[in-house]
Amino acid sequence: MAEHRIIIKGCTIVCKGETKTADIAVENGIISTLADSIEVRGGDEVIDARGMVASSGLVDVHVHLREPGYGYKERISTGTAAAARGGYTTVCAMPNLNPVPDCRENLQRELDIIAENACVKVLPYAAITRARRGEELVDFVSLKDSVAAFSDDGSGVQREEVMRQAMRAAADNNFIIAAHCEVDELLRGGYIHDGEYAARHSHRGICSESEWRQIERDIALAEQTGCRYHVCHISTKESVELIRRAKSRGVRITCETAPHYLVFTDGDLQEHGRWKMNPPIRSAADREALRQGIVDGTIDMIATDHAPHSAEEKSHGLERSAMGVVGLETAFPVLYTHLVCTGVISLDELFRLMSGNPRRAFRLGGALAEGEAADIALFDLAAEYRIDSSQFASMGHSTPFDGMTVKGRTFMTMVDGRVVYIDKTNTR
């Protein structure tokens, strides 16, 4: 019996500034051939990708899938369906769950749900400290082979000695510490950026120092220990400069930012929960520094910090709504529209920020190349449409991008040779 092949015909591949048209053959979940033209045999399944741009599947190293514990906000089934619609083939799930994945038993509960319900690859994070309380370290060695990295995301590790010990363990055992950097005593009840909008509308602000001060501390610790250190969702110009300097000294540091920090400023805020997240959207100067950071390589990757909540939790305005917005289904079109179409970065650079760089930093493997897993995304760059959050696959619908007109829609997402999403509205 002949092996089943899928032939992706006529897609456009952008690599190192060069654009070419190619066919891709997929067999047994692997890219078997990538060539200018592949002859179609009897029995082959053909996907017409003429006019579509192909990328290795996107990778998001910062998502909240909410299971176990908070299935009313999102489920692994709905969150990964949203990822597939966004062109993502791998996502890394944060540990603010119930129970917290801080031991083998708790982590296994999450892994079992992933195995049963995920339609894309999901790599969980384990916590740095028991129950994410910042006090007692987890048993790193028992968990490290089953997780993407360790993070107390949602909370900064406040005690310097605890973080130092965690980083020593990371250096000894070659895993990543991924830090949510926030100094609790500097928050002072704030909930949006401590800038012009907060002052004009009498809101309590979150100062930039609450973020960069802990990054500064952690860089010193990473330099001392030699561990692999990743900074989550940076939002301030000071953070960019601290990381730039650390990289120039050879510190083993990577970082991410998110689409909303690259597109909006606090001048765009509205009195609605869909504009509330942590860290907050900051000033125009911060946005410019972040954009410069992705241009010069200081910022390694763009992650969504996809953080769904119920409609009720997001219905109480800026002051009382829950922190967090969704982003898996909007990230690529928003970034393509606002960064590529405007000339800030190239399409090739966007794919590196959303796929190549996170794969390399987190040692995930995979590329659009022969012999690699067939994790492939196809995008229709000509598609122009308004973002409509009511149509999301995610259970979360709160996003500052709702109603925005964008270009670039996912046409197909393939994971290990299986088509997990295809745009049935495309009438090509």
C-alpha positions as CSV (number, residue, x, y, z in Angstrom):
1,M,0.0,0.0,0.0
2,A,1.4,3.4,-1.0
3,E,2.2,5.8,1.7
4,H,-0.2,8.7,2.1
5,R,1.4,12.0,1.1
6,I,0.2,15.6,1.5
7,I,1.5,18.0,-1.1
8,I,1.3,21.7,-0.4
9,K,1.5,23.2,-3.8
10,G,2.7,26.7,-4.8
11,C,3.3,28.3,-1.4
12,T,5.6,31.3,-1.0
13,I,8.5,30.9,1.4
14,V,10.4,33.9,2.8
15,C,13.8,33.2,4.2
16,K,16.8,35.5,4.8
17,G,15.3,38.3,2.7
18,E,14.7,36.0,-0.3
19,T,11.2,35.0,-1.5
20,K,10.6,31.8,-3.6
21,T,7.7,29.6,-4.6
22,A,7.9,26.0,-3.6
23,D,6.0,22.8,-3.0
24,I,6.2,20.9,0.3
25,A,5.6,17.1,0.6
26,V,4.6,15.7,4.0
27,E,4.8,12.0,4.8
28,N,4.4,10.3,8.2
29,G,4.3,13.7,10.0
30,I,7.6,14.9,8.5
31,I,8.5,17.3,5.7
32,S,9.9,14.8,3.3
33,T,10.6,17.1,0.4
34,L,10.8,20.9,-0.1
35,A,11.4,21.7,-3.8
36,D,10.5,24.1,-6.6
37,S,8.0,21.6,-7.9
38,I,6.9,18.1,-6.7
39,E,5.1,15.8,-9.0
40,V,1.7,14.7,-7.7
41,R,1.2,10.9,-7.6
42,G,-2.1,9.0,-7.5
43,G,-3.4,9.0,-3.9
44,D,-1.6,12.2,-2.9
45,E,-3.7,14.8,-1.0
46,V,-3.1,18.2,-2.5
47,I,-3.5,21.5,-0.7
48,D,-3.6,24.4,-3.1
49,A,-1.4,27.1,-1.4
50,R,-0.9,29.4,-4.4
51,G,-0.7,33.0,-3.0
52,M,-0.2,31.8,0.5
53,V,2.9,32.4,2.6
54,A,4.3,29.4,4.5
55,S,6.1,29.5,7.8
56,S,7.2,26.9,10.3
57,G,4.4,26.8,12.8
58,L,4.3,29.8,15.2
59,V,5.4,29.3,18.8
60,D,3.9,31.2,21.8
61,V,6.0,30.8,24.9
62,H,3.4,32.6,27.1
63,V,-0.2,31.5,27.2
64,H,-2.7,30.8,29.9
65,L,-4.9,27.8,29.1
66,R,-6.6,27.8,32.6
67,E,-6.9,24.0,33.1
68,P,-6.9,22.5,35.6
69,G,-8.8,24.8,37.9
70,Y,-10.3,27.6,35.9
71,G,-12.2,25.9,33.1
72,Y,-14.9,28.6,33.1
73,K,-12.3,31.0,31.7
74,E,-10.7,28.7,29.1
75,R,-10.2,25.0,28.4
76,I,-7.2,23.4,26.8
77,S,-9.4,22.3,24.0
78,T,-10.6,25.9,23.3
79,G,-7.3,27.5,23.9
80,T,-5.5,25.2,21.5
81,A,-8.2,25.6,18.9
82,A,-7.6,29.4,19.2
83,A,-3.9,28.7,18.8
84,A,-4.4,26.7,15.6
85,R,-6.6,29.5,14.2
86,G,-3.7,31.9,14.9
87,G,-1.1,29.7,13.1
88,Y,0.5,28.4,16.3
89,T,1.6,24.8,16.4
90,T,3.4,25.0,19.8
91,V,2.3,26.9,22.9
92,C,3.8,27.0,26.4
93,A,1.2,27.1,29.2
94,M,1.7,29.1,32.3
95,P,1.4,27.6,35.8
96,N,-1.1,29.8,37.6
97,L,-3.5,26.9,37.8
98,N,-5.3,24.9,40.5
99,P,-3.5,22.8,41.6
100,V,-0.3,24.7,40.7
101,P,2.1,22.4,38.8
102,D,4.7,22.4,41.6
103,C,5.1,18.6,42.0
104,R,4.9,15.6,39.8
105,E,1.3,14.7,40.8
106,N,-0.1,18.2,40.1
107,L,1.8,18.5,36.8
108,Q,0.5,15.1,35.7
109,R,-3.1,16.4,36.0
110,E,-2.3,19.1,33.5
111,L,-0.4,16.7,31.2
112,D,-3.3,14.3,31.1
113,I,-5.7,17.0,30.0
114,I,-3.2,18.1,27.3
115,A,-2.9,14.6,26.0
116,E,-6.6,14.2,25.8
117,N,-7.8,17.6,24.5
118,A,-5.0,19.6,22.9
119,C,-4.9,20.0,19.1
120,V,-1.5,21.7,19.0
121,K,1.6,21.0,21.0
122,V,1.4,22.2,24.6
123,L,4.5,22.4,26.8
124,P,3.6,23.4,30.4
125,Y,5.6,25.5,32.7
126,A,6.2,24.3,36.3
127,A,6.3,26.7,39.1
128,I,9.5,28.0,40.6
129,T,8.2,27.9,44.2
130,R,5.6,25.8,45.9
131,A,2.1,27.2,45.2
132,R,3.8,30.2,43.5
133,R,4.2,31.8,47.0
134,G,7.8,32.7,46.5
135,E,9.1,30.8,49.5
136,E,10.0,27.1,49.0
137,L,11.6,25.9,45.8
138,V,10.0,23.1,43.9
139,D,11.9,19.8,43.2
140,F,13.3,21.0,39.8
141,V,15.0,17.8,38.9
142,S,11.8,15.7,39.1
143,L,9.9,18.1,36.8
144,K,12.5,19.6,34.3
145,D,12.2,16.9,31.6
146,S,8.4,17.4,31.3
147,V,8.2,21.2,31.1
148,A,9.2,24.1,28.9
149,A,10.7,26.0,31.8
150,F,10.0,27.2,35.4
151,S,8.0,30.3,36.2
152,D,5.9,31.8,39.0
153,D,4.1,33.9,36.3
154,G,1.5,36.2,37.7
155,S,3.9,36.8,40.6
156,G,7.4,38.1,40.9
157,V,9.7,36.2,43.2
158,Q,10.2,38.8,45.9
159,R,13.0,37.3,47.9
160,E,16.4,37.7,46.3
161,E,17.9,34.6,48.0
162,V,15.1,32.4,46.7
163,M,15.7,33.5,43.2
164,R,19.4,33.1,43.6
165,Q,18.9,29.5,44.7
166,A,16.5,28.8,41.8
167,M,19.0,30.2,39.3
168,R,21.8,28.1,40.8
169,A,19.7,25.0,40.3
170,A,18.9,26.1,36.7
171,A,22.6,26.5,35.9
172,D,23.4,23.1,37.4
173,N,20.6,21.3,35.6
174,N,20.4,23.3,32.3
175,F,16.8,24.6,32.5
176,I,15.3,28.0,32.0
177,I,14.0,30.3,34.7
178,A,11.3,32.5,33.1
179,A,10.5,35.5,35.3
180,H,7.4,37.6,35.8
181,C,9.3,40.7,37.1
182,E,7.3,42.8,39.5
183,V,8.3,44.4,42.8
184,D,5.2,44.1,45.0
185,E,5.9,47.1,47.2
186,L,6.1,49.4,44.2
187,L,2.6,48.5,42.9
188,R,0.7,50.7,45.4
189,G,-2.7,49.5,44.3
190,G,-2.1,50.5,40.6
191,Y,-3.9,48.9,37.7
192,I,-2.9,50.9,34.6
193,H,0.3,52.6,33.6
194,D,1.3,55.5,35.8
195,G,1.2,58.0,33.0
196,E,-0.9,60.8,31.4
197,Y,-4.1,58.8,31.1
198,A,-4.0,57.7,34.7
199,A,-3.4,61.3,35.8
200,R,-6.2,62.7,33.6
201,H,-8.8,60.2,34.7
202,S,-7.8,59.8,38.4
203,H,-6.7,56.2,38.1
204,R,-4.0,54.6,40.2
205,G,-0.9,53.9,38.2
206,I,1.6,51.1,38.1
207,C,5.1,52.7,37.9
208,S,7.7,51.4,35.4
209,E,10.1,50.8,38.1
210,S,8.0,48.0,39.5
211,E,9.0,46.0,36.4
212,W,12.6,47.1,35.6
213,R,13.8,47.1,39.2
214,Q,13.3,43.3,39.5
215,I,14.8,42.7,36.1
216,E,17.9,44.6,37.2
217,R,18.1,42.4,40.3
218,D,17.6,39.2,38.3
219,I,20.2,40.1,35.7
220,A,22.8,40.4,38.4
221,L,21.8,37.0,39.7
222,A,21.8,35.5,36.3
223,E,25.3,36.9,35.7
224,Q,26.5,35.4,39.0
225,T,25.1,32.0,38.4
226,G,25.4,31.6,34.6
227,C,21.8,30.2,34.3
228,R,19.5,30.5,31.3
229,Y,17.2,33.4,32.2
230,H,14.1,34.5,30.3
231,V,12.1,37.7,31.1
232,C,8.4,37.6,30.4
233,H,6.3,40.3,28.8
234,I,8.6,43.4,29.1
235,S,6.8,46.7,28.7
236,T,9.2,49.5,29.6
237,K,12.1,51.4,27.9
238,E,14.3,50.8,31.0
239,S,13.7,47.0,30.7
240,V,14.9,47.1,27.1
241,E,18.0,49.0,28.0
242,L,18.9,46.7,30.9
243,I,18.5,43.6,28.8
244,R,20.5,45.2,25.9
245,R,23.4,45.9,28.3
246,A,23.2,42.5,29.8
247,K,23.4,40.8,26.4
248,S,26.4,42.9,25.5
249,R,28.2,41.5,28.6
250,G,27.3,37.9,27.6
251,V,24.6,37.2,30.2
252,R,22.5,34.2,29.1
253,I,19.3,36.2,28.9
254,T,16.3,36.2,26.5
255,C,13.1,38.2,26.7
256,E,9.7,38.6,25.1
257,T,7.2,41.4,24.6
258,A,3.6,41.2,23.5
259,P,1.6,42.7,20.5
260,H,-0.4,45.2,22.6
261,Y,2.8,46.8,23.9
262,L,4.1,47.2,20.4
263,V,0.9,48.7,18.9
264,F,-0.8,50.8,21.6
265,T,0.2,53.5,24.2
266,D,-1.6,54.6,27.3
267,G,-3.1,57.4,25.2
268,D,-5.2,54.7,23.5
269,L,-6.8,53.5,26.7
270,Q,-10.5,53.3,27.1
271,E,-12.7,52.8,30.2
272,H,-13.2,49.1,29.5
273,G,-11.7,45.9,30.9
274,R,-10.4,44.9,27.5
275,W,-7.7,47.5,28.0
276,K,-6.5,46.1,31.3
277,M,-3.5,43.7,31.6
278,N,-0.4,43.2,33.6
279,P,2.0,44.8,32.9
280,P,-0.1,47.6,31.5
281,I,0.1,49.3,28.1
282,R,2.7,52.1,28.7
283,S,3.8,55.4,27.1
284,A,4.8,56.2,23.5
285,A,8.4,56.3,24.6
286,D,8.1,52.8,25.9
287,R,6.5,51.6,22.7
288,E,9.2,53.1,20.7
289,A,11.9,51.5,22.8
290,L,10.2,48.1,22.5
291,R,10.0,48.5,18.7
292,Q,13.7,49.4,18.6
293,G,14.3,46.4,20.7
294,I,12.8,44.0,18.2
295,V,14.7,45.7,15.4
296,D,18.1,45.4,17.0
297,G,17.6,42.0,18.5
298,T,17.4,42.9,22.1
299,I,13.9,41.5,22.3
300,D,14.1,37.9,21.1
301,M,10.5,37.0,20.6
302,I,6.9,38.2,20.7
303,A,4.5,36.2,22.9
304,T,0.8,36.9,23.4
305,D,0.3,36.5,27.1
306,H,-3.1,35.1,26.1
307,A,-5.0,35.4,29.4
308,P,-8.8,34.7,29.0
309,H,-11.3,35.6,31.7
310,S,-15.1,35.3,31.8
311,A,-17.2,38.2,30.4
312,E,-18.3,39.1,33.9
313,E,-14.7,39.3,35.2
314,K,-13.9,41.8,32.4
315,S,-17.0,43.9,32.7
316,H,-16.0,46.2,35.6
317,G,-13.9,48.9,33.8
318,L,-10.3,49.6,34.2
319,E,-10.3,49.7,38.0
320,R,-12.1,46.5,38.9
321,S,-11.9,44.1,35.9
322,A,-9.5,41.2,36.0
323,M,-6.0,41.6,34.5
324,G,-5.5,39.9,31.1
325,V,-6.5,39.9,27.5
326,V,-6.6,37.2,24.8
327,G,-4.3,37.2,21.8
328,L,-3.7,33.9,20.0
329,E,-6.1,34.7,17.2
330,T,-5.0,38.3,16.6
331,A,-1.3,38.3,17.1
332,F,-0.1,37.5,13.5
333,P,-2.5,39.8,11.6
334,V,-2.0,42.7,14.1
335,L,1.8,42.4,13.9
336,Y,1.8,42.0,10.2
337,T,-0.4,45.0,9.8
338,H,1.3,47.3,12.2
339,L,4.9,46.3,11.9
340,V,5.5,44.7,8.5
341,C,3.1,46.7,6.4
342,T,4.4,49.9,7.9
343,G,8.1,48.9,7.3
344,V,9.2,48.6,11.0
345,I,10.4,45.0,10.3
346,S,10.3,42.6,7.4
347,L,8.0,39.5,7.2
348,D,11.1,37.3,7.5
349,E,11.9,39.1,10.8
350,L,8.3,38.7,12.0
351,F,8.5,34.9,11.4
352,R,11.8,34.8,13.4
353,L,10.2,36.6,16.3
354,M,7.1,34.4,16.3
355,S,8.7,31.0,15.4
356,G,12.5,30.7,14.8
357,N,13.7,32.6,17.9
358,P,11.4,31.0,20.5
359,R,12.2,27.6,19.0
360,R,15.9,28.3,19.4
361,A,15.8,29.9,22.8
362,F,13.6,27.2,24.3
363,R,15.3,24.4,22.4
364,L,12.1,23.2,20.8
365,G,13.5,22.2,17.4
366,G,11.6,22.5,14.2
367,A,12.0,24.5,11.0
368,L,10.5,24.7,7.5
369,A,13.0,22.2,6.2
370,E,13.3,18.6,5.0
371,G,13.4,16.1,7.8
372,E,11.7,18.4,10.3
373,A,8.3,17.8,11.9
374,A,5.5,19.0,9.6
375,D,4.5,21.9,11.8
376,I,3.5,24.4,9.2
377,A,1.3,27.5,9.0
378,L,0.0,29.1,5.8
379,F,-1.1,32.7,5.8
380,D,-3.2,34.7,3.3
381,L,-1.5,38.1,3.5
382,A,-4.0,39.7,1.1
383,A,-7.0,39.0,3.3
384,E,-8.3,42.2,4.9
385,Y,-11.0,42.1,7.6
386,R,-12.2,43.5,10.9
387,I,-11.3,41.6,14.1
388,D,-14.6,40.3,15.6
389,S,-14.0,38.8,19.1
390,S,-17.4,37.2,19.1
391,Q,-16.2,34.8,16.5
392,F,-13.1,33.6,18.5
393,A,-12.5,29.9,19.2
394,S,-11.2,31.0,22.6
395,M,-13.7,31.3,25.5
396,G,-12.1,34.6,26.2
397,H,-13.3,37.6,24.1
398,S,-11.7,40.5,25.8
399,T,-9.1,42.1,23.5
400,P,-8.1,45.7,22.8
401,F,-7.9,44.7,19.1
402,D,-11.6,44.1,18.8
403,G,-13.0,46.0,15.7
404,M,-9.5,46.8,14.3
405,T,-9.1,46.3,10.5
406,V,-6.1,44.1,9.8
407,K,-4.4,42.2,6.9
408,G,-3.2,38.6,7.1
409,R,-5.4,35.6,8.0
410,T,-4.4,32.1,8.8
411,F,-5.3,29.8,5.9
412,M,-4.1,26.5,7.3
413,T,-2.3,25.1,10.4
414,M,-0.7,21.7,10.4
415,V,0.8,19.9,13.4
416,D,2.9,16.7,12.8
417,G,1.4,16.4,9.4
418,R,-2.2,16.7,10.6
419,V,-4.3,19.7,9.4
420,V,-5.7,21.1,12.7
421,Y,-7.2,24.2,11.2
422,I,-8.2,25.4,7.7
423,D,-10.0,28.5,6.8
424,K,-13.3,27.3,5.3
425,T,-14.4,30.9,4.5
426,N,-11.6,31.2,1.9
427,T,-13.3,30.7,-1.4
428,R,-10.1,30.5,-3.6
